[in-house]
Amino acid sequence: MKTTTTSKDNYPYGGQAATVTPAAGVKGTIIRTFDGGCAFRVYHDQNTFTDYDIRHDDLNVTIDADAMAAFYKVGEHNILDHSPQVLGLREVE
């Protein structure tokens, strides 16, 4: 039995044959889809990309230092969004 997936192996997935490529080390962007869900977008160059539906339920993500992202706490609600500088927010005094 194989224990690791190599480049472009074929496996049954969801009742169909699927070509499987390892995702380890792939850099992408989590995007919001038109239906309000999220997808993982991988850019191949400036004009082409592939969007992947996210079905993984416990995937670790590290936010790059240059991502200009911030966590906000509003009451009991926790939000991940662009940094205050990107949104043009001013600090409350």
CORMOTA-V709812 format. One record per helix or strand of 3 or more residues. SS is the DSSP state (helix for helix, strand for strand). FROM is the first residue (numbers start at 1). LEN is the number of residues. Records with the same first field share a line. If there is no record, write none. Layout:
SS=FROM-LEN + FROM-LEN
This chain:
strand=9-5 + 16-5 + 29-4 + 38-6 + 49-5 + 69-6 + 77-6
helix=65-3 + 84-4
